[in-house]
Amino acid sequence: MTKGEYRVGVTFNPSGDDQVAEIKSAAARLIDLIEGIATHSTSRVAIDDEASRERGRLKALAQTATEEAAMWAVKAATKPNRKEA
């Protein structure tokens, strides 16, 4: 299981809703893509310690925002009509 799959809980879908599965899968892929952003020196670009910490912070914020977006999207996809609630 990837970090993204773990974070969004791709295996938790009690209703078996295909749209929920698609939302979670897309969010997991984005989290994994963000995780791949280098936070340290690479052969192309030298990154100092401050820049490395800042990249790590920005990656964490982006991943958290993605988790939150997935949560709200799942809620939108599964929200019942008032009469059904």
Backbone hydrogen bonds, N-H to C=O, Kabsch-Sander energy under -0.5 kcal/mol:
donor,donor_aa,acceptor,acceptor_aa,energy
6,Y,2,T,-2.3
7,R,3,K,-2.7
8,V,4,G,-2.2
9,G,5,E,-1.0
10,V,5,E,-1.9
12,F,9,G,-2.0
13,N,11,T,-0.9
16,G,13,N,-2.0
21,A,17,D,-2.0
22,E,18,D,-2.2
23,I,19,Q,-2.4
24,K,20,V,-2.6
25,S,21,A,-2.3
26,A,22,E,-2.3
27,A,23,I,-2.3
28,A,24,K,-2.4
29,R,25,S,-2.2
30,L,26,A,-2.0
31,I,27,A,-2.5
32,D,28,A,-2.3
33,L,29,R,-2.2
34,I,30,L,-2.7
35,E,31,I,-2.3
36,G,32,D,-1.2
37,I,34,I,-1.8
42,T,45,V,-2.3
47,I,45,V,-0.5
52,S,48,D,-2.5
53,R,49,D,-2.4
54,E,50,E,-2.4
55,R,51,A,-2.7
56,G,52,S,-2.1
57,R,53,R,-2.4
58,L,54,E,-2.7
59,K,55,R,-2.7
60,A,56,G,-2.2
61,L,57,R,-2.3
62,A,58,L,-2.5
63,Q,59,K,-2.5
64,T,60,A,-2.4
65,A,61,L,-2.6
66,T,62,A,-1.9
67,E,63,Q,-2.3
68,E,64,T,-2.5
69,A,65,A,-2.5
70,A,66,T,-2.3
71,M,67,E,-2.1
72,W,68,E,-2.4
73,A,69,A,-2.5
74,V,70,A,-2.6
75,K,71,M,-2.1
76,A,72,W,-2.4
77,A,73,A,-2.4
78,T,74,V,-1.5
79,K,75,K,-1.1
84,E,81,N,-1.1
85,A,81,N,-1.2
85,A,82,R,-0.5
